[in-house]
Amino acid sequence: MSQNRDSHLTDHAMLVAWGQYAQGLGLIKAIEAIPLGQKTVEHSPQGKVLEFLVTILGGFEYLKDISLSAHPLDQDEAVAQAWGQAGWADHSGVSRTLSQLSEADVQRIATALERVSQPLLDQEVVLALGRGYLELDGDLSPRPVSNSSQTYPEASFGHMNDQLRLGYQAAIVTMRSPTYGRIGLSASQHSGKTLSLSQAEALALAAEQRLGRRPWRRTDLLEKRIGQMLPEGARLAHQMAQAQQKLAQAEADRTVVVEQLKQVQQAFERQQLWYAYHQRPARPSSHLAKARQQLEIYQRRLERRQRAVLKAQAGLTRQKVRLAAWESDLHTLEERLQRFQSDNATNPAPIEAIFRLDAGFGTADNLALLIELGYEVYTKPYGTWLSGFLATKAVETNHWQRVGKNAQMMAWPAVTLPDFPYPLDLGYERFWIGSGYRFSGLLHFGPHPVTTDLPGWFNDYNARQTIEAGHKESKQVFQVHHLKVRARPALRLQEHFALFAANFVRFATHWLAQQCPQLPTGWQNSPCPRVKEQVKVGAHSPARVEWFGQDCLLRFEDRSIYAGRSLMIKR
């Protein structure tokens, strides 16, 4: 130990280890190289941004915990040294720096995070594709705040965990990783009123941008779909022409009656004058009475003609709306076709990919779009779409197969639906809950013959629980549900950091396992490296840190549950 240069006691052992990994990964240099346009007094703005990331890695609930927790981070010299910093700023200084970040600053930081982790992601993509395809999961994760709060910009009320809450929605995409179990690909924050059904395409495109890869667009299906639409357009155009003719005829009929009424009105007025001049009484059978009756007849006739015109106008309006909607849909699909043709022309190495989404995304439009984007799709029908259809088919089939502890399924392959352009594999589930059954549908499009293996289909779809576990991890481990900042750019940065932190801990665990045989039991068990234990326990465990140049030796203190373990961490 003659090379021992320095020794510190830390209360955040794993934050030291992760600092070593961050140095080797190039993360610290990448962040420090970003121009942030804020002056340095005692601590640089880049250093305070890194401190914010360390706060999230440590699972601190609030920003003030940097200075006011039982073991303040800003007093931990060992962690600062591991992260290449002379020291940490007070929590108020970190808050001020974060509040002054611009959207451009946050984008540059996010780009740096992606750049340093891209080689590891590329490696996982290659490994996953070696098995045949990528598995992607997309979802929205709520970020509620106090319903009475007025200090969170662009927060709005929306449905979050079956409640109406004020806050935000985070759109998340993850990838199943052979080495790490799960890798987060993208995270973007939206207002609380954002609905899942509006985000399907955005999630897919965000994943493709992060991966730098995409499937082959199914332009053949899209061309066929457009071709099948054309007869409908001709029919709608013919119906609108008929509606126009009907309106023209109704207006002509009304014009005739208007002229006739004018003549009858004049005749009645002449009779009135004659009877008044001659002081003749208007008996029921008199010419004046008959003229009045004829006037009333034509007045009622004009009312009927006016109603006919209004009805014809409404009919024409409906036909115009239908034709305009068809034209809009056609334009959207033609524009999509051009875009997808361009995508294919610049995609020399398309990938196979599965995209799993929950029922909130499972509208007909979203499902068709994902199919045309080239994905194999697993989802559930949105709302009541197909519920009656599936219930009817279930009664007709009545052949349930056990697929889980309290779950049964039946299915039908390649079903052609009247309101959907492509054949779908349909599944129908029932779950024994309490004293009765709860039913739901499953939808699939792709090459896997899911209807021949219902337990496999059931498990493949429910594998999307990995993203649900990711939401839980973000909230309970990295404390992302505690919004530590109020400025809009900083809120976006927190989402980027939370996603990166979950990946970073997994990457770092694999790195540590290769050089530290004394890692606690289970940490090195890829692809489930006990992230929660590392953050909640390991990042708040006391240890003695001894430095040997750039390398360090972590000796866990006796008051740590890892007492007796030592980790020699080489940068």
Secondary structure by P-SEA (a helix, b strand, c coil): cccccbbbbbccaaaaaaaaaaaaaaaaaaaaacccccccccccaaaaaaaaaaaaaaccccccccccccccccccaaaaaaacccccccaaaaaaaaaaccaaaaaaaaaaaaaaaaaaaaaaaaaaaaacbbbbbbbbbbbccccccccccccccccccccccbbbbbbbbbbbcccccccccbbbbbcccccccccaaaaaaaaaaaaccccccaaaaaaaaaaaaaaaaaaaaaaaaaaaaaaaaaaaaaaaaaaaaaaaaaaaaaaaaaaaaaccccccccaaaaaaaaaaaaaaaaaaaaaaaaaaaaaaaaaaaaaaaaaaaaaaaaaaaaaaaaaaaaccbbbbbbbbbccccccaaaaaaaaaaccbbbbbbccccaaaaaaaaaaaccbbbbcccccccccccccccccccbbbbbbbbbbbcccbbbbbbbbbbccccccccaaaaaaaaaccaaaaaaaaaaaccccccccccccaaaaaaaaaaaaaaaaaaaaaaaaaaaccccccccccccccccccccccccccbbbbbbbcccbbbbbbccccccccccccccc
